[in-house]
Amino acid sequence: MKTKRLIICALFAAILCITAPFYIMIGPVPLTFVLFFLALAAFVQGSMGAASATIIYTLIGIVGLPVFSGFKGGIGSIASPTGGFILSYIPLVLLLGLCVKTQSKTKKIIWCALALLVCYTFGTAWYMLVMSEDVMSALVMCVAPFIPFDIVKLYAAHILAKEIQKRIKLKG
């Protein structure tokens, strides 16, 4: 990786660590801005840079630093009811990063929808497993309240990423 890419990757890992602990509780699953910053990382630096930043963030949390929602950290955070969402972040950014490679608005929407579907699937399945909930209850608690917020976060990240890319001129 070139120095500029390494610095941007480290910055996004730091941004995730700083912003992720803050949340608003909506039922059992917190509303955070993690998705916004994950999407921003993917839209600015593509799949691999965003995946690297996300892996760094996740490992920092797993080793115990309080970087997950609610200033939690450690392997127990992954084992918690919302741990599936944390685990979904890497495939999420890999899919969102594919938006950078296409000019088609339709393809961008498809990649974003697929990325959200992966996030919701991992997170909801994990929640169901840990909490012994049925599918409908889990979808009502873990997905339905978040769809409008997540669409807005993805759109806002896409708009901001265009401006950031103009200023940092990140190529190759």
N, C-alpha and C positions, 0 to 999 in steps of 0.2 A: 504494500500500500504506500502511496505517496504520502509525504508529510502532511499536506493539507487535508487529505482524506482521513488520516489518523487523528488529527486534531478535531475534525468535525465529528468523527465517531466518538471520541472521548467527550466532547461537549454534549452530544446527545445522551450518552450514558449518564453524565452528570445531571443534565436537565431532568431525565427520568427519575434519578435518585432524589432530587430536590423536590419535584412536584408531585410524585406519586403518593406520598403519605397523606396528602390532603384530600378530603372527600366530603360528600354529603350523603347521609344514609337514606336510601330508598328501599325499605324492606330489609331483607337479609343481605343484599348485595349493594356495596357502596357505589355511588356515582363519583367517578374521578375524571381527571383530565389526562390520564395515561394514554387512552386511545388517541387523543389529539396529538400528543407528543410522539407517540409511536408512528402515527401517520405522517407527521411532519418529518420525522427522521427518514421514513421510507420515501416520501415524495422529494426530499432534498437530495439524499445520497443513494437512493436505489436500494434494492433488496439486500445486497451483501453488507453494505455499510450499516444499514438499519439493523440487520440481524446481529452483526457484531456488537453494536451498542446495546441491543436488547439482551444479548447473552451476558454481557458484562454486568448490566443492571440486575438481571436475574440471579447471577452468581453472587453478586454483592449482597443481595437480599437473603439468599439461601445460607450464606456463611454467618448470617446473624445481624448484619447492619439493618437498622429500622427504615428500610426504603420502600416497603410495601404499604398499601393502604392502612391508615390508622397508625402509622409509625411502627409497623410490625416487621419482623425479620425472622430468619431461621427456617429450618426445614418444616417446622410446624405450620408455617404460613402456606406452604405448598399442600400440606395435608389438610388444611382447613377447607370449609365448604366452597370458598372462592378460589382455591388453588388452581383449579382447572383454567380459570381465566388467565392467571399468570403464565401457566404452561402454554397457553394458546398464543402468547405474544410473538413468539418466534415465527411460527407459520403465518401469522397475521401480517407481520412486516415483510416477509418474503413475498406474499401475494400482493400487498399494497405497493411494494417496490416495482412490480411489473407495470403499474400505471405509468411510470416514468418513461417506459419504452414505447408507449403508443400515443398517437395523436388523436385517435378516435374517442370521442366522448362516450359512445356506447360501450367500447371496450373498457374504458376507465371505470364506468359505472359497474360493469360486470365484475371486474377485478375487485372493486371495493365491496360489492355485495358478497362475493365469494369469501373475501377476507373476513367480513363480519359474520358470515355463516360459520366459518371455521371457529372463530372466537366464541360465538354463542354455543356451538356444538360442544367444543371442549369444555367450556365453563359450565354449561347446563348438565352435561353428562356427569362431570365430576361432582357437581352440587347434588345431583340425584343419588349418586353412589354414597357420598358422605352423609347426607341427610335422610336417606331412604324415602325420598319423595317420588311421586309419580310424575310422568312427563308433563301433563297439563299444569299441575301446581308449580313445577320447576320453571316452565316457560312463562307463566304469569309472574313469577317472582324475579327471574333472572334475565328475561329477554324483553318482554312487552314494554315495561316502563322505560327501557333504555334506547329503543330503536330511534325515536325522534332525536334524542340528544346525540347519539352516535352518528347519525346522518349529518347533523350540523357540524359536529367535530371534524368529520372527514372532509366536508366541503370547506370549512374554514382552514384546515391544514393545507388543503390543495391550493387555495388562494395565497396563503402566506408563503408556501414553499416556492411558488413562482417568483415572488419578490426576493426571497432569500437567494434563490439560484441566480437571479440577475446580478446580485451584489457580490456573491462569492465566486462566481464563474467556475464552478466545479465541473471539470471535464475529465473524461477517461478515467 
